[in-house]
């Protein structure tokens, strides 16, 4: 029977015994299957190492569960270990089905992998995963063709785990006589059932289970921090737990499209930064504990997270439907800001996107583009003053203390490089990132041609437009006017790079300046034509051209 209301149950079981004795269900809102091949392989290698240590237990930690009926446990913590073990057992079963050990294969299937549901008239897995993964996992465990994958990353990981499991089975039997295969694999099943041990913790309600999960997990691991936050919120939600679970699941579903293992904790940090001020990675969990206490705060916080998640995803994709009613200028700014990849600016962009109207968003994004370039060229974007200043401005926007672009510019004046500072820094700047080089030069080209919005990217296709280093990295004796040290110092100076169409650039490489001049003279880009007017190319030529470009840069990225 189910444990009494306040009773906590503890028992030592083998992972196989846990699968054998209970039907295990991962909550629909729980995280997807997340183990990469290296973790799957590590578990199987541990099994292989320990299996020859007769009678010695191999301890795999604690599995936290909530009893839902006599033989049904809800899995709060332990999904990855249980699923990966079930996958190995299914691979052993599949191998044995094609040998003389068909009865052994059937016993493994009925003991550990599936149970017959009389009401549904079907075999169902003893381990049921969440809504995203269960049907896919069920088909794979049953040896059926899985449904067409929706492209979910977790489905790929499940496929990879099955491949690794089948490879492990092949390793086990590879050096054995075929008549011994059944005994060898059965020995592995015995090990999984009896000696690959966990402590089964049965906690009578969700709040206690999530607090227990929080206590047992290592807070120092970045990959688990979002799970700790989730389970802390669930523990605070009380009777409104289903609402918070639903909001969390919707948030995670939205973020899933970004296919980034750490995206949830990044999103949480940026969201907390605009809500409460600058937050470091290591402070995310503690901040939630400090700021979200009780049922209503947990509900309110989960509602905000669901709303902000859509905005966060849209920030990273100019084609997102959220921008459908915004100007083309706004969407181009989104592209440019994503090109920059300035992480400390993300909370500010999130706050602008969430709080400003369409017109003010357009103006604020244009300002952020100029600010981003000026910071990258002048002071860098990861200094403490800059990172905290951007985050504080985002918090003020979210709190309603900054309501438009004009106020934002004033609020960031102390970290915004002036025209003089920007020009001086640009005159000496180097750039090694080809995409940034192309962006800078395209913007300068547009300002030279007096085109509107020079900071936007009309064409960033590197198959059409290449970045050309006038003084090449490898001179091949064609540039005697430069010493080896001067090549190293000047090759990535902005004054030494220009634009060429890819068809023109393909044959130049280490050609001499005289040979290159003929190509530059006929180039359609003004920023390149000006080089052809030089008699020779020296360190002085590079510095003088860069001064000219610095004058244009102040106009290309205005404040």
ZARO-987148 format. One line per 4 residues: number of its first residue (from 1); for each residue x, y, z of C-alpha. Coordinates in nm, 2 decimals. Layout:
N
NUM	X:Y:Z  ...
end
This chain:
559
1	0.00:0.00:0.00  0.10:0.37:-0.04  0.31:0.51:0.24  0.13:0.69:0.52
5	0.09:1.06:0.48  0.40:1.17:0.66  0.61:0.85:0.62  0.94:0.85:0.44
9	1.05:0.52:0.30  1.41:0.41:0.24  1.54:0.09:0.08  1.85:-0.03:-0.10
13	1.77:-0.19:-0.44  1.94:-0.28:-0.76  1.84:-0.06:-1.05  1.70:-0.37:-1.22
17	1.50:-0.46:-0.91  1.36:-0.11:-0.90  1.24:-0.16:-1.26  1.12:-0.50:-1.18
21	0.92:-0.42:-0.87  0.75:-0.09:-0.97  0.60:0.09:-1.25  0.80:0.41:-1.27
25	0.66:0.74:-1.42  0.85:1.05:-1.49  0.62:1.36:-1.44  0.51:1.52:-1.76
29	0.68:1.85:-1.67  1.01:1.68:-1.58  1.32:1.74:-1.80  1.38:1.54:-2.11
33	1.62:1.26:-2.15  1.96:1.44:-2.14  2.25:1.20:-2.13  2.50:1.24:-2.41
37	2.69:0.93:-2.54  2.99:1.00:-2.32  2.77:0.97:-2.00  2.60:0.65:-2.13
41	2.93:0.50:-2.22  3.08:0.59:-1.88  2.79:0.41:-1.70  2.83:0.09:-1.90
45	3.21:0.10:-1.86  3.16:0.13:-1.48  2.93:-0.18:-1.50  3.20:-0.36:-1.70
49	3.47:-0.28:-1.44  3.26:-0.37:-1.14  3.09:-0.69:-1.27  3.40:-0.90:-1.20
53	3.42:-0.78:-0.84  3.21:-1.07:-0.70  2.96:-0.98:-0.44  3.07:-0.61:-0.42
57	2.79:-0.35:-0.45  2.83:-0.07:-0.70  2.65:0.23:-0.55  2.47:0.48:-0.80
61	2.33:0.73:-0.56  1.97:0.80:-0.46  1.65:0.78:-0.66  1.38:1.02:-0.52
65	1.02:0.91:-0.58  0.66:0.99:-0.47  0.43:0.68:-0.43  0.11:0.72:-0.64
69	-0.04:0.38:-0.59  0.07:0.04:-0.46  0.32:-0.03:-0.74  0.35:0.31:-0.91
73	0.62:0.56:-0.82  0.67:0.91:-0.96  1.03:0.97:-1.03  1.15:1.31:-0.90
77	1.53:1.23:-0.94  1.68:0.93:-1.12  1.53:0.94:-1.47  1.87:0.94:-1.65
81	2.01:0.64:-1.47  1.69:0.44:-1.49  1.63:0.51:-1.86  1.99:0.43:-1.95
85	1.98:0.10:-1.76  1.65:0.01:-1.93  1.81:0.08:-2.26  2.09:-0.16:-2.19
89	1.85:-0.43:-2.08  1.65:-0.39:-2.40  1.97:-0.42:-2.61  2.06:-0.75:-2.42
93	1.70:-0.87:-2.49  1.72:-0.78:-2.86  2.05:-0.96:-2.90  1.92:-1.28:-2.73
97	1.60:-1.29:-2.94  1.81:-1.38:-3.24  1.99:-1.67:-3.06  1.88:-1.99:-2.90
101	1.81:-1.79:-2.58  1.46:-1.67:-2.69  1.31:-1.76:-2.35  1.57:-1.57:-2.16
105	1.50:-1.27:-2.39  1.13:-1.30:-2.31  1.20:-1.32:-1.93  1.42:-1.00:-1.95
109	1.14:-0.82:-2.13  0.86:-0.92:-1.89  1.07:-0.88:-1.58  1.23:-0.54:-1.64
113	1.10:-0.37:-1.94  0.73:-0.40:-2.00  0.41:-0.49:-1.81  0.08:-0.59:-1.96
117	-0.19:-0.34:-1.91  -0.51:-0.54:-1.91  -0.74:-0.24:-1.94  -0.55:-0.10:-2.24
121	-0.49:-0.46:-2.38  -0.13:-0.36:-2.45  0.23:-0.39:-2.32  0.35:-0.07:-2.17
125	0.71:0.02:-2.05  0.78:-0.02:-1.68  0.95:0.32:-1.71  0.73:0.60:-1.85
129	0.91:0.91:-1.95  0.77:1.27:-1.99  0.53:1.39:-2.26  0.81:1.49:-2.50
133	0.99:1.16:-2.49  0.76:0.88:-2.38  0.61:0.77:-2.71  0.95:0.77:-2.87
137	1.11:0.59:-2.58  0.82:0.34:-2.56  0.85:0.24:-2.92  1.23:0.20:-2.89
141	1.20:-0.01:-2.58  0.94:-0.23:-2.74  1.16:-0.28:-3.05  0.91:-0.10:-3.27
145	0.98:0.17:-3.53  0.95:0.50:-3.34  0.72:0.77:-3.46  0.87:1.03:-3.69
149	1.09:1.25:-3.47  0.99:1.61:-3.44  1.36:1.70:-3.43  1.38:1.71:-3.05
153	1.73:1.69:-2.92  1.63:1.44:-2.66  1.51:1.19:-2.93  1.86:1.21:-3.08
157	2.01:1.14:-2.74  1.78:0.84:-2.69  1.88:0.70:-3.04  2.25:0.75:-2.95
161	2.20:0.57:-2.61  2.04:0.27:-2.79  2.33:0.26:-3.03  2.58:0.27:-2.75
165	2.39:-0.01:-2.56  2.39:-0.23:-2.86  2.76:-0.16:-2.91  2.82:-0.26:-2.54
169	2.64:-0.59:-2.59  2.87:-0.66:-2.89  3.17:-0.58:-2.68  3.05:-0.82:-2.41
173	3.02:-1.12:-2.64  3.29:-1.04:-2.90  3.56:-1.27:-2.76  3.33:-1.55:-2.64
177	3.21:-1.88:-2.80  2.85:-1.83:-2.91  2.73:-2.10:-2.67  2.85:-1.88:-2.38
181	2.68:-1.56:-2.50  2.36:-1.62:-2.30  2.54:-1.69:-1.97  2.76:-1.38:-2.01
185	2.47:-1.15:-2.08  2.26:-1.31:-1.81  2.55:-1.23:-1.57  2.51:-0.86:-1.67
189	2.14:-0.88:-1.60  2.20:-1.02:-1.26  2.45:-0.74:-1.19  2.20:-0.47:-1.29
193	1.93:-0.64:-1.09  2.12:-0.70:-0.76  2.45:-0.51:-0.74  2.41:-0.19:-0.94
197	2.25:-0.04:-0.63  2.06:0.28:-0.54  1.89:0.40:-0.23  1.52:0.43:-0.31
201	1.37:0.72:-0.13  0.99:0.73:-0.12  0.86:1.07:0.00  0.48:1.11:0.05
205	0.42:1.44:-0.12  0.57:1.67:-0.39  0.69:1.95:-0.17  0.90:1.71:0.05
209	1.02:1.53:-0.26  1.15:1.85:-0.42  1.32:1.96:-0.10  1.48:1.62:-0.07
213	1.60:1.65:-0.43  1.74:1.99:-0.36  1.93:1.86:-0.06  2.08:1.56:-0.24
217	2.20:1.73:-0.55  2.53:1.91:-0.59  2.46:2.28:-0.63  2.80:2.34:-0.79
221	2.71:2.17:-1.11  2.58:2.41:-1.37  2.38:2.15:-1.55  2.17:2.07:-1.25
225	2.11:2.43:-1.13  1.79:2.47:-1.34  1.66:2.14:-1.20  1.72:2.27:-0.85
229	1.53:2.59:-0.93  1.24:2.40:-1.08  1.21:2.17:-0.79  1.24:2.45:-0.54
233	0.95:2.63:-0.71  0.75:2.31:-0.71  0.81:2.28:-0.34  0.69:2.63:-0.28
237	0.38:2.60:-0.50  0.17:2.40:-0.25  -0.18:2.34:-0.37  -0.11:2.53:-0.69
241	0.16:2.30:-0.80  -0.02:2.20:-1.12  -0.02:2.56:-1.24  0.35:2.61:-1.17
245	0.43:2.27:-1.34  0.24:2.37:-1.64  0.40:2.72:-1.67  0.75:2.56:-1.63
249	0.68:2.30:-1.90  0.56:2.58:-2.14  0.87:2.78:-2.07  1.09:2.48:-2.13
253	0.90:2.39:-2.45  0.96:2.75:-2.58  1.33:2.74:-2.49  1.38:2.40:-2.64
257	1.39:2.54:-3.00  1.73:2.70:-2.92  1.90:2.36:-2.88  2.14:2.48:-2.62
261	2.22:2.26:-2.32  2.26:2.55:-2.08  1.99:2.77:-2.22  1.75:2.74:-1.93
265	2.00:2.86:-1.67  2.11:3.14:-1.91  1.75:3.25:-1.96  1.68:3.24:-1.58
269	1.99:3.45:-1.51  1.89:3.72:-1.76  1.53:3.72:-1.64  1.63:3.75:-1.28
273	1.88:4.03:-1.37  1.60:4.25:-1.52  1.37:4.17:-1.23  1.62:4.23:-0.95
277	1.95:4.38:-1.09  2.28:4.22:-1.19  2.30:3.85:-1.12  2.60:3.62:-1.17
281	2.57:3.26:-1.29  2.66:3.12:-0.95  2.39:3.33:-0.78  2.08:3.22:-0.98
285	1.96:2.95:-0.75  2.03:3.15:-0.43  1.84:3.45:-0.58  1.53:3.24:-0.65
289	1.54:3.10:-0.30  1.57:3.45:-0.16  1.31:3.63:-0.38  1.05:3.36:-0.43
293	0.90:3.23:-0.10  0.55:3.10:-0.07  0.27:2.99:-0.30  0.17:3.32:-0.47
297	0.53:3.43:-0.54  0.60:3.09:-0.70  0.29:3.11:-0.92  0.37:3.47:-1.02
301	0.73:3.40:-1.10  0.64:3.10:-1.31  0.39:3.31:-1.51  0.65:3.58:-1.57
305	0.90:3.31:-1.69  0.65:3.17:-1.94  0.60:3.52:-2.08  0.96:3.62:-2.09
309	1.07:3.29:-2.26  0.89:3.38:-2.59  1.06:3.72:-2.59  1.40:3.56:-2.51
313	1.37:3.32:-2.80  1.26:3.61:-3.03  1.57:3.81:-2.94  1.77:3.54:-3.10
317	1.57:3.51:-3.43  1.47:3.81:-3.64  1.22:3.58:-3.83  1.03:3.51:-3.51
321	0.66:3.58:-3.53  0.69:3.83:-3.24  0.85:4.08:-3.48  0.58:4.05:-3.75
325	0.43:4.39:-3.67  0.77:4.56:-3.61  0.97:4.76:-3.87  1.23:4.60:-4.10
329	1.49:4.82:-3.91  1.40:4.64:-3.58  1.45:4.30:-3.73  1.78:4.40:-3.90
333	1.90:4.52:-3.56  1.81:4.18:-3.41  2.04:4.02:-3.67  2.33:4.26:-3.60
337	2.30:4.22:-3.22  2.31:3.84:-3.26  2.62:3.88:-3.48  2.79:4.06:-3.19
341	2.71:3.79:-2.94  2.76:4.03:-2.65  2.63:3.82:-2.36  2.63:4.11:-2.10
345	2.39:4.30:-2.33  2.13:4.02:-2.34  1.94:4.13:-2.02  1.91:4.48:-2.16
349	1.78:4.35:-2.49  1.53:4.13:-2.31  1.40:4.42:-2.10  1.37:4.65:-2.40
353	1.18:4.37:-2.60  0.95:4.30:-2.30  0.87:4.66:-2.20  0.91:4.91:-2.48
357	0.65:4.98:-2.75  0.74:4.91:-3.12  0.87:5.26:-3.20  1.09:5.28:-2.89
361	1.21:4.93:-2.94  1.33:5.02:-3.29  1.52:5.33:-3.16  1.66:5.15:-2.86
365	1.78:4.86:-3.07  1.96:5.10:-3.31  2.12:5.26:-3.01  2.23:4.92:-2.87
369	2.40:4.84:-3.21  2.60:5.16:-3.19  2.68:5.10:-2.82  2.78:4.74:-2.89
373	3.03:4.84:-3.16  3.17:5.12:-2.95  3.22:4.90:-2.65  3.38:4.62:-2.85
377	3.62:4.86:-3.01  3.69:5.08:-2.70  3.67:4.91:-2.37  3.55:4.55:-2.42
381	3.21:4.42:-2.32  3.29:4.20:-2.02  3.44:4.45:-1.77  3.26:4.46:-1.44
385	3.15:4.82:-1.49  3.00:4.76:-1.83  2.83:4.43:-1.75  2.67:4.56:-1.43
389	2.57:4.89:-1.60  2.39:4.71:-1.88  2.21:4.49:-1.63  2.11:4.78:-1.41
393	1.96:4.96:-1.71  1.76:4.65:-1.80  1.63:4.64:-1.44  1.53:5.00:-1.46
397	1.34:4.94:-1.78  1.16:4.64:-1.64  1.07:4.84:-1.32  0.94:5.13:-1.53
401	1.21:5.38:-1.43  1.33:5.40:-1.79  1.05:5.42:-2.04  1.20:5.52:-2.37
405	1.52:5.53:-2.57  1.61:5.89:-2.48  1.61:5.79:-2.11  1.80:5.48:-2.19
409	2.08:5.67:-2.36  2.10:5.90:-2.06  2.10:5.61:-1.82  2.40:5.45:-1.99
413	2.60:5.77:-2.05  2.86:5.67:-1.79  2.96:5.35:-1.98  2.91:5.48:-2.34
417	3.23:5.57:-2.52  3.23:5.93:-2.65  3.29:6.02:-3.01  3.65:6.11:-2.92
421	3.72:5.79:-2.73  3.56:5.58:-3.00  3.75:5.75:-3.28  4.09:5.72:-3.10
425	4.03:5.35:-3.02  3.91:5.27:-3.38  4.24:5.42:-3.52  4.43:5.15:-3.34
429	4.18:4.86:-3.35  4.24:4.51:-3.48  3.98:4.25:-3.56  4.04:3.88:-3.63
433	3.67:3.77:-3.65  3.58:3.75:-4.02  3.21:3.81:-3.97  3.28:4.12:-3.76
437	3.54:4.24:-4.01  3.28:4.21:-4.29  3.02:4.38:-4.09  3.24:4.68:-4.00
441	3.35:4.72:-4.36  3.00:4.69:-4.50  2.88:4.96:-4.25  3.17:5.19:-4.34
445	3.10:5.13:-4.71  2.74:5.24:-4.66  2.84:5.56:-4.48  3.09:5.65:-4.75
449	2.81:5.61:-5.00  2.58:5.81:-4.78  2.33:5.53:-4.75  2.07:5.51:-4.48
453	2.11:5.30:-4.16  2.48:5.21:-4.23  2.49:4.99:-3.92  2.26:4.73:-4.08
457	2.37:4.43:-4.29  2.23:4.44:-4.65  2.45:4.15:-4.75  2.65:3.92:-4.52
461	2.69:3.63:-4.76  3.05:3.53:-4.75  3.01:3.34:-5.08  2.95:3.68:-5.24
465	3.16:3.92:-5.03  3.50:3.83:-4.88  3.72:4.00:-4.64  4.06:4.07:-4.80
469	4.38:4.13:-4.60  4.58:4.37:-4.81  4.90:4.28:-4.63  4.86:3.90:-4.61
473	4.95:3.68:-4.31  5.19:3.48:-4.54  5.39:3.73:-4.75  5.59:3.47:-4.95
477	5.86:3.73:-5.01  5.62:3.96:-5.20  5.62:4.22:-4.92  5.98:4.31:-4.84
481	5.88:4.65:-4.69  5.74:4.47:-4.38  5.94:4.29:-4.12  5.81:3.97:-3.96
485	5.71:4.16:-3.65  5.53:4.42:-3.85  5.33:4.16:-4.03  5.21:4.02:-3.70
489	5.12:4.37:-3.56  4.95:4.51:-3.87  4.78:4.22:-4.06  4.46:4.24:-3.85
493	4.45:4.61:-3.82  4.11:4.75:-3.96  4.31:4.97:-4.19  4.46:4.66:-4.35
497	4.13:4.48:-4.43  3.89:4.55:-4.71  3.60:4.41:-4.91  3.62:4.21:-5.24
501	3.37:4.01:-5.43  3.46:3.64:-5.39  3.53:3.60:-5.76  3.79:3.88:-5.74
505	3.95:3.76:-5.42  4.01:3.39:-5.51  4.34:3.44:-5.68  4.51:3.72:-5.49
509	4.62:3.56:-5.16  4.99:3.66:-5.11  5.02:3.86:-5.43  5.22:4.18:-5.42
513	5.06:4.51:-5.37  5.11:4.62:-5.73  4.93:4.31:-5.85  4.64:4.37:-5.60
517	4.60:4.73:-5.69  4.47:4.64:-6.04  4.19:4.44:-5.88  4.11:4.71:-5.61
521	4.09:4.98:-5.88  3.80:4.80:-6.05  3.62:4.69:-5.74  3.26:4.83:-5.69
525	3.33:4.90:-5.32  3.44:5.25:-5.24  3.62:5.13:-4.92  3.84:4.92:-5.15
529	3.89:5.16:-5.44  4.06:5.42:-5.21  4.34:5.17:-5.16  4.43:5.17:-5.53
533	4.53:5.54:-5.50  4.83:5.45:-5.28  5.17:5.42:-5.45  5.28:5.16:-5.20
537	5.15:4.98:-4.89  5.33:5.04:-4.57  5.27:5.06:-4.19  5.21:5.43:-4.25
541	4.96:5.36:-4.53  4.76:5.12:-4.30  4.76:5.38:-4.01  4.65:5.66:-4.24
545	4.37:5.46:-4.40  4.25:5.35:-4.05  4.23:5.72:-3.94  4.00:5.79:-4.24
549	3.79:5.49:-4.15  3.77:5.60:-3.79  3.62:5.93:-3.89  3.35:5.74:-4.08
553	3.30:5.50:-3.79  3.18:5.78:-3.57  2.91:5.85:-3.82  2.83:5.49:-3.89
557	2.76:5.41:-3.53  2.62:5.74:-3.38  2.50:5.79:-3.03
end
